[in-house]
Amino acid sequence: MITIVRRCLTMRVWITLGSAGLAVISLVLVTRLFMAPELPTLRMSAGPDGTRRHAVTTYLCEQAAHHGLAIDLVPAEGTEECLKLLQAGKLDAAVVSSGVKVPDDDEIMVLGATQLEAVHFLIRGDMASDRPFPDIIRGKRVNLGERGTTEWLLAREFLKFARLTPSSAAGPGDVIAMELGKDELHAMARAILQADATQRDALVAEMPDCLIVLASMPSMVVQSLVEATDYRVVPLPATRAFLLDTLQDSSARTTIIEREFLEPHTIPARSYFAQSSYPETDCETIGVRLLVVARRDVPARAVWPFMKTLFEGEFARRILPRSPRDLATPFAIHPEAEAYFDRDKPLAIAAVAAWASNGLSFFGAFSAGALSLYGLLRRRKNRKPADYYAEIRSIEQIAGGANLDAALPSHPGELTSYLHERLVVLRRDLIEDICNGHIKGDQVVANILSLISDARRTTPMLSGQAVDLRARLMRDDMATKHAA
């Protein structure tokens, strides 16, 4: 009897404990069901406040909230500071200018691309003439933009390309450098428009003689400057030559502009209105693509709603973003962005691919080893654009008389044939890299082809025997265009 009672009590205890456990589990499930999950939060920047890119990014943040993503948008001085904050882990994402590179940026990856900003080149009306560009602005006050911004970096590149130096603590330079930001220029233009006749001339005299403004079209800053003063929007001199000069040191330990990632652009005629409309004709200039980048370690639960905001819904209809797969950018594509772009692949295909991968793993390893051995035996390797630029520079130095290798042929005729053969091999390698997808971007391919042609045409040692290889090089040109 006692044993039976003990068994009954034990069963009651277990039933009570089980009921309590089920109650706790039910309570947890109900709590999760009715409590709103915490939204992931991204720390993001789009440069200084008051710019169009900052306004577009603010709109992006508002739309992201509808996809379950909170974005904390903070201002920064410009692209350079945004990239450095990403490196330091103080930002998760940013909108930056393509072509700006900081050292050790391997952890920064691209998610997408938005609008194309145009470089606006403005000069006073009394400075407009047919004289060479360096002579027009020599000794004048040139506004480079706020320090650290993309236009500040570009302005210094333009001056360097024109063989002009800005004033600094080291000396007066060829031009008087000013570093006014867009908000300062806009405020000065408003002050001129609101001033009376006696103050207007004094305020106009304080304005720079020449300005370089990087902004999406139509730019409110450029419009206010054209209305307030006698500035004219003129074509950027030697735009194509500037874009083709892509031999910058990509391994530099300072922030640089990589020109191969810039794009030719046009400011349409009469884009800005004042007493007259400017520019009077279509204005050739340079475009800088805006990239949305993020750190590699940003989790998928934040990247996926961000990608949906960027490429789906109202933001995508208004801004028309572009996939990073369609552009050449300084950054690799984020793995979660790759997964987002591949989201529409059929599940059956993915399952079959997984089964095949597991079943044929040995064959895959063997094939990979065989291909690696084959590539080693042929001594072939995938080249980057910088490798092609370095090879062309080496050929030009050898043709100019620099003895970079004791094993080079000493006879002039043999050396000429040797250099011609290196150019031909370089073009064939370019064709293979284009076909294999290792070299992307029409502008990058065009730059490499132009540099190869310039090396053959402008180097005396090579141009003297170009006729003998004309048919051979024409066939290579046709093959290269077909591959591109």
C-alpha positions, 0 to 999 in steps of 0.5 A: 500500500505504501509503495502504491502511494509513493508511486502515485505521489511521484507521478503527480510530481512529474505531471506537475513539473511537466505542466509547469514546463509546458506553461513556461514554453507556451509563455515564451512562444506567446511572448515572441509572437506578440512582442515586436522583434528588435530591428537591426541597426546600421551606422551609416554616413553619406558625407557632409550634411546639406548635399544631394547625396546626403538627402538621397541617403536620408530618403534611403534610410526612411525607406529602409524602416519599411523593410525592418531595418533601422539606419543611424545616419551621421555626417562626415567630412567626405568620402575619405573620412567615410572610408577611414571610419569604415576601416576603424569599425565606427561605421557599418555602411556608407555612400562614397565616390567611386575611384577614391582609395585609402590604404588597407581597404580590403574589409570594405565591400560594395553593395550597389551603385546609385547616381552619377555626380558631375564635375562642374567647372565654373569660371568668371565671365571675364576670364572666358577665352580661347587661351590654354586652360593653365594660362586662364587660371594661373595666379587666380583664386581657385576653390578646391572644395572642402578638405577631405572631400572627393572634389578636393582630391579631384581638384588637386589631381586636375592641377597636377595634370595641368602642371600647376601647383596650389598655394600652401605653407611651402610657397605661393604656388601657381594658383591661390588655393581656397577650400570653401565647402558647398554650404559656405558657397551656397550661403555666400551666393544667397548673401549676394542675392539678398544684398543691395547694390552697394554691398553686392560688388564687395561680396562678389569680389570675395568669391573665387575666380574659379570653382570645381564643384562635384554634384548630381545634376541639377546642382542647387549650389551651381544654380545659386552661384550662376544666379548670384554672380557672373560664373559660367559652366565651361567644359573641363579641359582635356577630359579624355586625356585625364581619364586615359592617364591611369598610371597612379600607384594603387599601392600608395600609403595615402588616399588617391584617386584611381582614374580608371574608375571615373567615367566620361560625362556630359552636362546638357546645354542650358542646364542652369538658368540666370540672365543667360543659360549655361552651359551654352552647348553640351559640356564635356566633363567627368562623372563620379559614380556613387557607391553604397559600401559596407564592411565585410562583417555586417551580418546578413540580417542587416544586409538583406533588408538593406538590399531590398530597400536599395533594389526594390520598391519606391527608392529603386523606382526613383533613383534607378540603382545599378548592380555592382556586377555591371560596373568596374569598382575599386571594391569586391562585391559583398558576399551577402549582396552576391547571395541577394542577386542569386536569390531567384535561382530555382531551388531544385537547381541548388539542390542538384548542385549541392548533391553533385558537389557532395557526390563528386568532391573527389573529382572536383579536387582532382580537377582543381589540382590538374587545372592548377598544375596546367596553369603552373606549367603554362606560367599563366596568371590572371592579371589586374589592370595595374599589371597591364599598366606596369608592363606597358611602363616597363616596355616604354622604359626599355625602349627609352634606353633604360637597361632594366634587365641584363638578359635583354637583347643588345642588338637594336633590331633584336630589341625592337622585335623583342619589344614588339613581341611583348606588346603582341603577347600583352594584347593576347593576354588582355583578350583572354582575361576579357573572355574569362571575365577577369578584366571588366569595365569598358573604360578600363579595357579602353584605357589599356588598349589606348596605352598599348597603342600609344606605346607602339605609336609614340616610342621611336624604336617601336614606331619605326617597324610598326608597318611590318606588323600592321596586319598582325596588330589589326587582327589583334584589334578586331579580336579584342573588340569582339571579346570586349 
